[in-house]
Amino acid sequence: MTLPADPLQWSIGLVGYGEVGRILAEDLRARGAAHVVAHDIKQGGPEEAPLRAHAQRHGVRLAASHGALAAQCDLLLSAVTASQAVPVAEACAPRLRSGAWFLDFNSASPGAKIRAGGIVAAAGGRYVEGAVMTSIPPCRIRVPLLAGGPHAAELVPLINSLGFAAQAGPAKLGVASATKMCRSVMIKGLEAMVIESFVAARAWGVEDAVLASLAETFPGIDWEKQGAWFFQRVIQHGRRRAEEMREAAQTVREAGLQPWSAAGTAERQAWMADLADAGLFGDRNAPRKDWRADADRILSVRASPFPPTRESTITDNPLDSRFRGDEDD
């Protein structure tokens, strides 16, 4: 297959049309990309209407399936949840065009990226792993992106002409993702630690003293603002973050270590997602300026006025199992 010389004339497919997919669609179309197509597993269900409305506003066509998307695209951008990185490659591979590019944005372990890359390569595609190195919404398509794999150096200047800010990394698959995952142990772990520390401090009435001490130790961080930001992002995206942290934990295992911190972070992120799903925080997408309000909502589901033990929090409150962390998964 011969691709158009100008990447703006490529048919670009978005696997996943959630927050990241929509941002990429908007920016690609604004840049002048002529053909943007997307597929999301929510199509055909009750959540399809906003996807279709967004697509119509921005001139994006929706494909009926992963295969239908792959069959018409020169470049596929996979931006789904971490656990779906390999299944998406499997779903697209049978109808992938020979020589088509497959850029995998997903926050998956090096082992998962290597498996996905093998699937795409066996189908005649060119797989590149993309490690997103900071939060996408503030940077949008210009988010720092570390590209890895044997085809990365060739793809990077092409996608940068589409508006990306990619840098070619190691030619060995998995190394770029290892960079991302090891960073996530710190970044997503910090989110979990802040939430745990701040809620517990609020319960004991010592939050002002704790924040003052943090400000003295780390004077470059506005802990009030940072706390509100961490609460907001985890309330919005805790489920996705929990999946990412399970992949980060797997990355640590693949290095021969026990992932105590990463696994604990995954549990805390999932715990917050459960509370958000139960409606504890109201509109999860609403701007949040004061983390104390959300901490108080969490504390309101306790049976005890003090930081609870497992035994002291057993009530009929439907949120109690989530507060205790008694999760089936």
TATA-V812561 format. One record per residue. N is the residue number from 1. D_LAST is the distance of its C-alpha to the last C-alpha in Angstrom with 2 decimals. Layout:
{{N:D_LAST} {N:D_LAST}}
This chain:
{{1:44.06} {2:45.96} {3:44.16} {4:46.22} {5:47.55} {6:46.35} {7:42.54} {8:43.10} {9:44.28} {10:41.22} {11:38.89} {12:35.65} {13:32.37} {14:29.24} {15:26.01} {16:23.87} {17:25.78} {18:23.62} {19:24.81} {20:25.65} {21:27.17} {22:29.32} {23:30.58} {24:31.57} {25:33.21} {26:35.22} {27:36.40} {28:37.24} {29:39.27} {30:40.96} {31:41.87} {32:43.56} {33:41.19} {34:42.81} {35:40.09} {36:36.45} {37:34.17} {38:30.48} {39:27.77} {40:24.46} {41:22.07} {42:22.66} {43:26.23} {44:27.26} {45:24.90} {46:25.41} {47:24.67} {48:27.32} {49:30.26} {50:29.62} {51:28.95} {52:32.22} {53:34.09} {54:33.16} {55:34.10} {56:37.42} {57:38.24} {58:37.84} {59:39.29} {60:36.13} {61:35.97} {62:32.82} {63:32.35} {64:31.02} {65:28.67} {66:27.59} {67:30.49} {68:32.97} {69:32.05} {70:32.41} {71:35.70} {72:37.45} {73:36.28} {74:37.85} {75:34.96} {76:31.29} {77:29.04} {78:25.33} {79:23.36} {80:19.96} {81:16.37} {82:15.79} {83:13.79} {84:16.77} {85:19.54} {86:20.30} {87:19.87} {88:22.27} {89:24.73} {90:24.64} {91:25.24} {92:28.11} {93:29.79} {94:31.77} {95:33.75} {96:33.87} {97:37.44} {98:39.13} {99:39.20} {100:36.81} {101:34.82} {102:31.02} {103:29.74} {104:26.03} {105:24.93} {106:21.21} {107:19.53} {108:18.50} {109:19.15} {110:22.69} {111:21.74} {112:20.21} {113:23.38} {114:25.59} {115:24.12} {116:24.49} {117:27.96} {118:29.00} {119:28.12} {120:30.12} {121:32.98} {122:33.31} {123:33.78} {124:36.52} {125:34.74} {126:34.83} {127:31.41} {128:31.07} {129:27.98} {130:27.97} {131:26.46} {132:26.54} {133:27.64} {134:27.34} {135:26.18} {136:27.56} {137:28.75} {138:31.52} {139:32.85} {140:32.08} {141:33.36} {142:35.02} {143:31.81} {144:32.37} {145:31.12} {146:31.34} {147:31.97} {148:31.70} {149:32.76} {150:36.18} {151:36.82} {152:35.76} {153:39.29} {154:40.69} {155:38.15} {156:38.07} {157:41.58} {158:41.04} {159:37.94} {160:39.53} {161:42.33} {162:39.82} {163:38.99} {164:36.18} {165:36.47} {166:35.27} {167:36.36} {168:36.56} {169:34.72} {170:34.65} {171:35.49} {172:32.92} {173:29.65} {174:26.60} {175:28.63} {176:28.35} {177:24.56} {178:24.52} {179:26.62} {180:24.23} {181:21.08} {182:22.95} {183:24.18} {184:20.72} {185:19.82} {186:22.72} {187:22.63} {188:19.01} {189:19.00} {190:22.09} {191:20.55} {192:17.82} {193:20.60} {194:22.93} {195:20.65} {196:19.90} {197:23.57} {198:25.12} {199:23.27} {200:24.05} {201:27.57} {202:28.02} {203:27.10} {204:29.76} {205:32.22} {206:32.64} {207:31.26} {208:34.78} {209:35.52} {210:32.30} {211:32.96} {212:36.58} {213:35.68} {214:33.32} {215:36.14} {216:38.55} {217:36.41} {218:35.31} {219:38.22} {220:37.38} {221:34.24} {222:34.48} {223:31.56} {224:31.97} {225:31.74} {226:29.05} {227:26.90} {228:27.38} {229:26.54} {230:23.29} {231:22.19} {232:23.29} {233:21.57} {234:18.14} {235:18.57} {236:19.65} {237:17.35} {238:14.33} {239:11.98} {240:14.24} {241:14.61} {242:10.98} {243:11.23} {244:14.58} {245:13.61} {246:11.25} {247:14.51} {248:16.52} {249:14.78} {250:15.63} {251:19.09} {252:19.53} {253:18.66} {254:21.14} {255:23.63} {256:23.27} {257:21.67} {258:18.65} {259:16.64} {260:16.30} {261:17.16} {262:15.30} {263:11.95} {264:12.73} {265:13.79} {266:10.62} {267:8.94} {268:12.19} {269:12.42} {270:9.17} {271:10.47} {272:13.77} {273:12.68} {274:11.40} {275:14.82} {276:16.65} {277:15.34} {278:16.53} {279:19.89} {280:20.29} {281:21.97} {282:24.07} {283:24.77} {284:22.19} {285:24.83} {286:27.64} {287:29.27} {288:28.33} {289:31.15} {290:30.35} {291:27.05} {292:28.29} {293:27.93} {294:24.19} {295:23.91} {296:25.88} {297:23.60} {298:20.65} {299:23.00} {300:24.23} {301:21.18} {302:21.86} {303:23.91} {304:25.76} {305:28.09} {306:27.18} {307:24.08} {308:22.14} {309:21.21} {310:18.35} {311:21.12} {312:23.02} {313:20.45} {314:19.80} {315:21.48} {316:21.38} {317:20.26} {318:17.44} {319:16.12} {320:16.13} {321:12.60} {322:11.65} {323:14.62} {324:13.74} {325:10.28} {326:8.91} {327:5.41} {328:3.79} {329:0.00}}
